[in-house]
Amino acid sequence: MYVKICGLQTAETIAAAVDAGADAIGVVFAPGSPRTVNAELAAKLGREVPAGIEIVGVFRNQPIDQVIKIATTAQVGTIQLHGEETLQDMDRIHNAGFQSLRAFSAPLYNSLSPDEKIAWDGERLLLDAVEPGAGVTFDAAVLSAGTPQGFWLLAGGLNPHNVAAAAKAMQPSGVDVSSGVESSRGVKSIQLIRDFITAARLEITTAAASGVTQGLPEE
Ligand SMILES: O=C(O)c1ccccc1N[C@@H]1O[C@H](COP(=O)(O)O)[C@@H](O)[C@H]1O
């Protein structure tokens, strides 16, 4: 299972996430978050991240020109968008050379029409609670019309205690966490980062042992 640790602001917490086996680390450029960093600091922090680990810049309702400019200065490979971005906006991001993650609140995703869901199927998606970065969970029942067909990340109030059960219930491609690995709002805990990654990996081990891992035939 793919694991992303988001809202990192220091070399120490990034190194801890990488050492614990994170697939991706996130830096927040959305204004108003207690985790916001500037592009220059993000670029400096990113230089210590080994190749193969995805570096994700997180934005919320910022103009696409500004998003691309910040992401270019910060040298992130992936842009995560939490606003009302369209498929045309995603094309602009891809044409500028970035990978993407398009976040939807779970209720909004559930309300999309079948045609709209098909249109978004080609994108990597992230399903979150209504307020991103607030440590709020959503009930799996919110996704009553189904989960995305392609790669998608589960987010929203995950922590070392609930990630395994949530991943088992919703079967995402991966999980993303910010508040749930903090000792206080905006302050990351190295121990919680380690615990979260261990718990997420434990879910996949347990699921594989019982034959319910995505992509494996059930016995
Ligand atoms: O982390 C933030 O501060 C943030 C701000 C604006 C948009 C997204 C943000 N983070 C993303 O929110 C979700 C869930 O976070 P949490 O675990 O519930 O705190 C996750 O995708 C983060 O990448």
PDBQT file of the ligand as one rigid body, heavy atoms in Angstrom, charges set to zero:
ROOT
HETATM    1  O1  LIG A 301      -2.498  19.620   5.726  1.00  0.00    +0.000 OA
HETATM    2  C1  LIG A 301      -3.017  20.731   5.505  1.00  0.00    +0.000 C 
HETATM    3  O2  LIG A 301      -2.883  21.667   6.293  1.00  0.00    +0.000 OA
HETATM    4  C2  LIG A 301      -3.845  20.948   4.268  1.00  0.00    +0.000 A 
HETATM    5  C3  LIG A 301      -4.257  22.225   3.954  1.00  0.00    +0.000 A 
HETATM    6  C4  LIG A 301      -5.007  22.464   2.809  1.00  0.00    +0.000 A 
HETATM    7  C5  LIG A 301      -5.352  21.430   1.974  1.00  0.00    +0.000 A 
HETATM    8  C6  LIG A 301      -4.962  20.125   2.296  1.00  0.00    +0.000 A 
HETATM    9  C7  LIG A 301      -4.212  19.872   3.432  1.00  0.00    +0.000 A 
HETATM   10  N1  LIG A 301      -3.794  18.581   3.772  1.00  0.00    +0.000 N 
HETATM   11  C8  LIG A 301      -4.367  17.422   3.226  1.00  0.00    +0.000 C 
HETATM   12  O3  LIG A 301      -5.572  17.122   3.913  1.00  0.00    +0.000 OA
HETATM   13  C9  LIG A 301      -5.799  15.724   3.898  1.00  0.00    +0.000 C 
HETATM   14  C10 LIG A 301      -6.195  15.171   5.249  1.00  0.00    +0.000 C 
HETATM   15  O4  LIG A 301      -5.474  15.676   6.284  1.00  0.00    +0.000 OA
HETATM   16  P1  LIG A 301      -5.685  15.130   7.793  1.00  0.00    +0.000 P 
HETATM   17  O5  LIG A 301      -4.880  13.856   7.882  1.00  0.00    +0.000 OA
HETATM   18  O6  LIG A 301      -7.139  14.913   8.025  1.00  0.00    +0.000 OA
HETATM   19  O7  LIG A 301      -5.113  16.213   8.636  1.00  0.00    +0.000 OA
HETATM   20  C11 LIG A 301      -4.536  15.107   3.351  1.00  0.00    +0.000 C 
HETATM   21  O8  LIG A 301      -4.803  14.778   1.993  1.00  0.00    +0.000 OA
HETATM   22  C12 LIG A 301      -3.515  16.188   3.381  1.00  0.00    +0.000 C 
HETATM   23  O9  LIG A 301      -2.630  16.049   2.290  1.00  0.00    +0.000 OA
ENDROOT
TORSDOF 0
